[in-house]
Amino acid sequence: MPLATRLGSLEARLVEDRAELLAAQELRYRVFYEEQGAHADPATRRARRDVDRFDALADHLVVLDLSRSTARRPVVVGCYRLLRERVALAGGGFYSQSEFDLGPLLAPPVEGRRRGELLELGRSCVDPAFRNGTVVQLLWRAIALYLEEHDCSLLFGCASLPGSDVAAVAPQIRYLHERHLAPLPLRPVALAARRVAHEPFAVEGWESQAAFRALPPLLKGYLRLGAMIGEGAVLDAAFDTIDVCIVLPRERIDARYRRHYTSAGEAPVDTNA
């Protein structure tokens, strides 16, 4: 099945060569480090690329601006990193396992029931000049094709709240846990060693609609698609964020597919890791 999908001069597909991967990593650096203020180590600053060990395992979905791209210099304006279960487990695990216990998701299926493959989503970003919904729509059209091709039944990954001040995002954290907590069989749990010291779920004076409006675009988009949230939150000092774990069964996306990312384009996008 062809994965590529196109709107005008923009095309979403998996990277085909090293030049396209480097262009995606350079976009990630510009968004995460230059725009969002993540803390780069000396090697990352010299390379001006966002790279980690999971890049070698994952598939990389990109949106190319074909009007400006050449074979030597592809222009990537959006990207997502896709890591399938069998690949991750053969290569040492998922990125999210450094922050959350994924035991419930990785448990064998109940006898007599079939479970498709898990898919971890991460490192999503869009060039600031292209944040009009079109790139996001293309990314999610391509993700839908990828899910079908690889028989993936559930998507998950880390999503970020900006900054390291837990009190500043207390209403959002409480909202997520009170309104969207995943059931126990699908509930990742923040690792004790990484969990924020104080989880302000009992914060006073919060209002649910205001808390929802204050969420980053990534989280609002995932919730609109039917995502649920894992238990607890983790401080990511390198990216200066507080992370939660999202869980999105494929059938929830299927039920809302036309409305959310084939016509309206209201699919999630993140400007954090």
The 8 nearest C-alpha neighbors of each residue, nearest first, counted from 0:
[[1, 2, 148, 144, 145, 147, 3, 149],
 [2, 0, 3, 144, 4, 12, 148, 145],
 [1, 3, 12, 141, 144, 0, 4, 145],
 [4, 2, 12, 11, 1, 141, 10, 5],
 [5, 3, 11, 10, 141, 2, 137, 12],
 [4, 6, 10, 9, 11, 7, 3, 137],
 [7, 5, 9, 8, 10, 4, 137, 133],
 [8, 6, 9, 5, 10, 65, 64, 66],
 [7, 9, 65, 66, 64, 6, 10, 5],
 [10, 8, 64, 6, 7, 63, 5, 65],
 [9, 11, 5, 63, 62, 4, 6, 12],
 [12, 10, 62, 4, 3, 61, 137, 138],
 [13, 11, 3, 60, 61, 2, 14, 10],
 [12, 14, 60, 59, 61, 15, 58, 11],
 [15, 13, 19, 59, 16, 20, 60, 61],
 [14, 16, 13, 19, 17, 20, 18, 12],
 [17, 15, 18, 19, 14, 20, 21, 13],
 [16, 18, 20, 19, 21, 15, 14, 22],
 [19, 17, 21, 20, 16, 22, 71, 73],
 [20, 18, 22, 17, 21, 16, 14, 73],
 [19, 21, 17, 23, 22, 18, 14, 24],
 [22, 20, 24, 18, 23, 19, 25, 17],
 [21, 23, 25, 19, 20, 24, 75, 18],
 [24, 22, 26, 20, 25, 21, 75, 27],
 [25, 23, 48, 27, 49, 21, 26, 22],
 [26, 24, 48, 22, 28, 27, 23, 21],
 [27, 25, 23, 29, 28, 24, 22, 30],
 [26, 28, 24, 30, 25, 29, 49, 31],
 [29, 27, 49, 48, 25, 32, 31, 26],
 [30, 28, 33, 26, 27, 32, 31, 34],
 [29, 31, 34, 27, 28, 32, 33, 35],
 [30, 32, 35, 28, 37, 27, 271, 29],
 [33, 31, 37, 36, 28, 35, 29, 34],
 [32, 34, 29, 36, 30, 35, 31, 28],
 [35, 33, 30, 32, 36, 31, 29, 37],
 [34, 36, 31, 32, 37, 33, 30, 271],
 [35, 37, 32, 33, 34, 38, 31, 238],
 [36, 38, 238, 32, 31, 35, 237, 239],
 [39, 37, 237, 238, 36, 32, 40, 239],
 [40, 38, 43, 44, 37, 41, 32, 237],
 [39, 41, 43, 42, 44, 38, 45, 237],
 [42, 40, 44, 43, 45, 39, 46, 38],
 [43, 41, 45, 44, 40, 46, 39, 47],
 [42, 44, 46, 40, 45, 41, 39, 47],
 [45, 43, 47, 41, 42, 46, 39, 40],
 [44, 46, 42, 43, 47, 41, 48, 40],
 [45, 47, 43, 48, 44, 42, 49, 41],
 [48, 46, 44, 45, 43, 28, 25, 49],
 [49, 47, 25, 24, 28, 46, 43, 50],
 [48, 50, 28, 24, 27, 25, 43, 47],
 [51, 49, 48, 24, 54, 52, 43, 53],
 [50, 52, 53, 54, 49, 55, 94, 48],
 [51, 53, 54, 55, 50, 56, 94, 57],
 [54, 52, 56, 55, 51, 57, 94, 93],
 [55, 53, 57, 56, 52, 51, 50, 80],
 [54, 56, 53, 57, 52, 51, 58, 50],
 [57, 55, 53, 54, 86, 90, 87, 58],
 [58, 56, 82, 54, 81, 55, 53, 59],
 [57, 59, 81, 80, 82, 60, 13, 56],
 [60, 58, 80, 13, 14, 81, 79, 57],
 [59, 61, 13, 79, 78, 12, 80, 14],
 [62, 60, 78, 11, 77, 12, 13, 63],
 [61, 63, 11, 77, 10, 76, 75, 78],
 [64, 62, 75, 10, 9, 74, 65, 76],
 [63, 65, 9, 66, 74, 67, 8, 68],
 [64, 66, 68, 8, 67, 63, 9, 10],
 [65, 67, 64, 8, 68, 9, 63, 69],
 [68, 66, 65, 64, 74, 69, 73, 63],
 [69, 67, 73, 65, 74, 72, 66, 64],
 [68, 70, 72, 73, 71, 67, 74, 65],
 [71, 69, 72, 73, 68, 18, 19, 16],
 [70, 72, 69, 73, 18, 68, 19, 74],
 [71, 73, 69, 70, 68, 74, 18, 22],
 [74, 72, 68, 69, 19, 70, 75, 71],
 [73, 75, 68, 63, 64, 67, 72, 76],
 [74, 76, 63, 62, 77, 23, 22, 73],
 [77, 75, 126, 62, 125, 63, 74, 64],
 [78, 76, 125, 62, 61, 124, 75, 126],
 [77, 79, 61, 123, 60, 124, 62, 23],
 [80, 78, 123, 60, 122, 121, 59, 81],
 [79, 81, 59, 121, 122, 120, 58, 60],
 [82, 80, 58, 120, 57, 119, 59, 79],
 [83, 81, 57, 119, 118, 58, 87, 80],
 [84, 82, 118, 86, 85, 117, 87, 119],
 [83, 85, 87, 117, 86, 116, 88, 118],
 [84, 86, 88, 87, 83, 89, 116, 117],
 [87, 85, 89, 84, 83, 88, 90, 56],
 [88, 86, 92, 90, 84, 89, 93, 85],
 [87, 89, 92, 90, 85, 91, 86, 84],
 [88, 90, 86, 87, 91, 85, 92, 84],
 [91, 89, 87, 88, 92, 86, 56, 93],
 [92, 90, 88, 89, 87, 93, 86, 53],
 [93, 91, 88, 87, 90, 94, 96, 89],
 [92, 94, 95, 96, 87, 91, 88, 119],
 [93, 95, 96, 97, 92, 53, 98, 119],
 [96, 94, 97, 93, 98, 99, 156, 157],
 [97, 95, 99, 98, 93, 94, 100, 101],
 [96, 98, 95, 94, 99, 93, 190, 100],
 [99, 97, 96, 95, 190, 189, 193, 233],
 [100, 98, 189, 190, 96, 188, 95, 101],
 [99, 101, 188, 187, 102, 190, 96, 189],
 [102, 100, 187, 104, 103, 99, 105, 96],
 [101, 103, 105, 104, 100, 106, 187, 186],
 [104, 102, 106, 184, 105, 185, 101, 186],
 [105, 103, 101, 102, 185, 106, 187, 184],
 [104, 106, 102, 103, 101, 107, 117, 108],
 [105, 107, 103, 104, 102, 108, 184, 101],
 [108, 106, 105, 109, 114, 104, 110, 103],
 [109, 107, 114, 112, 110, 113, 106, 111],
 [108, 110, 112, 111, 107, 113, 114, 106],
 [111, 109, 112, 108, 113, 107, 114, 106],
 [110, 112, 109, 113, 108, 114, 107, 115],
 [113, 111, 110, 109, 108, 114, 107, 115],
 [112, 114, 108, 115, 111, 109, 110, 107],
 [115, 113, 108, 116, 112, 152, 107, 151],
 [116, 114, 152, 151, 150, 117, 113, 153],
 [115, 117, 151, 152, 84, 150, 118, 114],
 [118, 116, 84, 153, 151, 83, 154, 152],
 [119, 117, 83, 154, 82, 84, 153, 151],
 [118, 120, 155, 82, 156, 154, 81, 83],
 [121, 119, 81, 156, 80, 155, 118, 82],
 [120, 122, 80, 123, 79, 156, 272, 119],
 [121, 123, 272, 80, 79, 124, 271, 27],
 [124, 122, 79, 78, 269, 121, 268, 270],
 [123, 125, 270, 269, 77, 78, 27, 122],
 [126, 124, 77, 76, 127, 130, 129, 78],
 [125, 127, 76, 129, 128, 77, 130, 124],
 [128, 126, 129, 130, 125, 30, 76, 131],
 [127, 129, 126, 130, 131, 125, 76, 134],
 [130, 128, 127, 126, 131, 125, 134, 76],
 [131, 129, 127, 132, 128, 125, 126, 134],
 [130, 132, 129, 133, 134, 128, 135, 127],
 [133, 131, 135, 134, 130, 264, 136, 265],
 [132, 134, 136, 135, 131, 137, 264, 130],
 [135, 133, 137, 136, 132, 138, 77, 129],
 [136, 134, 138, 132, 137, 133, 266, 139],
 [135, 137, 264, 133, 139, 134, 138, 260],
 [138, 136, 140, 134, 135, 139, 11, 141],
 [139, 137, 135, 141, 136, 140, 11, 142],
 [140, 138, 142, 141, 136, 137, 143, 135],
 [139, 141, 137, 143, 142, 138, 136, 144],
 [140, 142, 144, 139, 138, 143, 2, 145],
 [143, 141, 139, 145, 144, 140, 146, 138],
 [144, 142, 146, 140, 141, 145, 139, 147],
 [143, 145, 141, 147, 142, 146, 2, 148],
 [144, 146, 142, 148, 147, 143, 149, 141],
 [147, 145, 151, 143, 149, 144, 148, 150],
 [146, 148, 150, 144, 145, 149, 143, 151],
 [147, 149, 145, 146, 150, 144, 0, 151],
 [148, 150, 146, 151, 147, 145, 116, 83],
 [151, 149, 147, 146, 115, 148, 116, 152],
 [152, 150, 116, 146, 115, 149, 117, 153],
 [151, 153, 115, 249, 116, 117, 248, 150],
 [154, 152, 248, 117, 249, 247, 151, 118],
 [155, 153, 118, 247, 119, 246, 117, 248],
 [156, 154, 246, 119, 245, 247, 120, 118],
 [157, 155, 120, 119, 245, 244, 95, 121],
 [156, 158, 244, 243, 242, 95, 245, 159],
 [159, 157, 243, 242, 244, 156, 218, 245],
 [158, 160, 242, 241, 240, 161, 243, 271],
 [159, 161, 241, 240, 242, 215, 162, 158],
 [162, 160, 240, 159, 241, 239, 163, 215],
 [161, 163, 240, 239, 164, 241, 160, 165],
 [162, 164, 240, 239, 241, 165, 234, 161],
 [165, 163, 167, 166, 162, 168, 241, 161],
 [164, 166, 167, 168, 163, 169, 241, 197],
 [165, 167, 169, 168, 164, 199, 170, 202],
 [168, 166, 165, 164, 169, 170, 162, 163],
 [169, 167, 171, 166, 165, 170, 172, 164],
 [168, 170, 166, 172, 199, 171, 167, 165],
 [171, 169, 173, 172, 210, 205, 168, 174],
 [170, 172, 210, 174, 168, 173, 169, 175],
 [173, 171, 169, 175, 174, 170, 168, 176],
 [172, 174, 200, 170, 176, 171, 175, 177],
 [173, 175, 171, 177, 172, 176, 178, 170],
 [176, 174, 179, 172, 173, 178, 177, 171],
 [175, 177, 180, 173, 174, 179, 178, 172],
 [176, 178, 174, 175, 173, 179, 180, 172],
 [177, 179, 175, 176, 174, 180, 173, 227],
 [178, 180, 227, 175, 176, 228, 177, 181],
 [181, 179, 228, 176, 227, 229, 178, 177],
 [182, 180, 227, 186, 228, 185, 229, 179],
 [183, 181, 185, 184, 186, 180, 227, 229],
 [182, 184, 186, 185, 181, 103, 187, 180],
 [185, 183, 103, 182, 186, 104, 181, 106],
 [186, 184, 183, 182, 103, 104, 181, 187],
 [185, 187, 229, 183, 181, 182, 184, 103],
 [188, 186, 229, 101, 100, 99, 230, 103],
 [189, 187, 230, 100, 99, 229, 231, 190],
 [188, 190, 99, 231, 194, 232, 98, 100],
 [191, 189, 99, 193, 192, 98, 194, 100],
 [190, 192, 194, 193, 189, 195, 188, 99],
 [191, 193, 190, 194, 189, 98, 195, 233],
 [194, 192, 190, 233, 191, 98, 195, 234],
 [195, 193, 233, 191, 189, 232, 190, 192],
 [196, 194, 233, 197, 234, 232, 198, 193],
 [195, 197, 194, 198, 193, 165, 233, 234],
 [198, 196, 195, 199, 165, 194, 166, 200],
 [197, 199, 200, 195, 196, 231, 165, 232],
 [200, 198, 201, 169, 202, 197, 166, 173],
 [199, 201, 173, 202, 198, 172, 169, 170],
 [200, 202, 199, 203, 173, 198, 169, 170],
 [203, 201, 199, 200, 169, 170, 204, 205],
 [204, 202, 205, 201, 170, 200, 199, 206],
 [203, 205, 206, 202, 170, 201, 207, 169],
 [206, 204, 170, 203, 207, 202, 210, 209],
 [207, 205, 209, 208, 210, 204, 170, 174],
 [206, 208, 210, 209, 174, 211, 205, 170],
 [209, 207, 211, 210, 206, 212, 213, 174],
 [208, 210, 212, 211, 207, 206, 213, 205],
 [209, 211, 171, 207, 213, 208, 212, 170],
 [210, 212, 208, 213, 214, 209, 207, 171],
 [211, 213, 209, 210, 214, 208, 219, 215],
 [214, 212, 210, 211, 209, 215, 171, 208],
 [213, 215, 211, 212, 219, 218, 216, 171],
 [214, 216, 217, 218, 219, 213, 160, 269],
 [217, 215, 219, 218, 220, 268, 269, 267],
 [218, 216, 269, 268, 267, 220, 215, 219],
 [217, 219, 221, 220, 216, 215, 222, 214],
 [220, 218, 216, 222, 221, 217, 214, 223],
 [219, 221, 267, 223, 217, 266, 218, 222],
 [220, 222, 218, 224, 226, 223, 267, 219],
 [221, 223, 226, 225, 219, 224, 220, 218],
 [224, 222, 220, 221, 225, 219, 226, 259],
 [223, 225, 221, 222, 252, 226, 220, 255],
 [224, 226, 222, 223, 251, 221, 247, 227],
 [227, 225, 247, 222, 221, 246, 224, 245],
 [228, 226, 179, 181, 246, 180, 245, 247],
 [227, 229, 245, 180, 181, 179, 244, 246],
 [230, 228, 187, 186, 244, 188, 181, 180],
 [229, 231, 188, 187, 189, 186, 228, 232],
 [232, 230, 189, 188, 229, 194, 243, 233],
 [231, 233, 243, 242, 194, 189, 195, 241],
 [234, 232, 194, 242, 195, 193, 241, 235],
 [233, 235, 241, 195, 236, 240, 242, 193],
 [236, 234, 240, 237, 238, 239, 241, 233],
 [235, 237, 239, 238, 234, 240, 163, 38],
 [238, 236, 38, 235, 239, 37, 39, 240],
 [237, 239, 37, 240, 236, 235, 38, 36],
 [240, 238, 236, 162, 163, 237, 235, 37],
 [241, 239, 162, 161, 235, 163, 238, 160],
 [240, 242, 234, 160, 233, 159, 235, 163],
 [243, 241, 159, 233, 158, 232, 157, 160],
 [242, 244, 232, 158, 157, 159, 245, 233],
 [245, 243, 157, 229, 156, 228, 158, 246],
 [244, 246, 228, 155, 156, 227, 229, 226],
 [247, 245, 155, 227, 226, 228, 154, 248],
 [246, 248, 226, 154, 153, 155, 227, 249],
 [249, 247, 153, 250, 251, 152, 154, 246],
 [248, 250, 152, 153, 252, 251, 253, 247],
 [249, 251, 253, 252, 248, 254, 152, 153],
 [252, 250, 254, 249, 253, 225, 248, 255],
 [253, 251, 249, 255, 250, 254, 256, 224],
 [252, 254, 250, 256, 255, 251, 249, 257],
 [253, 255, 251, 252, 256, 250, 257, 249],
 [256, 254, 252, 253, 258, 257, 259, 224],
 [257, 255, 253, 259, 252, 258, 254, 260],
 [258, 256, 261, 259, 255, 260, 262, 263],
 [259, 257, 256, 255, 262, 263, 260, 261],
 [260, 258, 265, 263, 256, 264, 257, 266],
 [261, 259, 264, 266, 136, 262, 265, 263],
 [260, 262, 257, 264, 259, 263, 258, 256],
 [263, 261, 264, 260, 258, 257, 259, 136],
 [262, 264, 259, 265, 260, 258, 261, 257],
 [263, 265, 260, 136, 266, 262, 259, 132],
 [266, 264, 259, 263, 260, 220, 267, 132],
 [265, 267, 220, 260, 264, 259, 135, 136],
 [268, 266, 220, 217, 221, 216, 265, 269],
 [269, 267, 217, 216, 135, 123, 124, 266],
 [270, 268, 217, 271, 124, 123, 216, 267],
 [269, 271, 124, 30, 123, 31, 268, 272],
 [272, 270, 269, 31, 159, 122, 124, 123],
 [271, 122, 121, 123, 270, 31, 159, 158]]
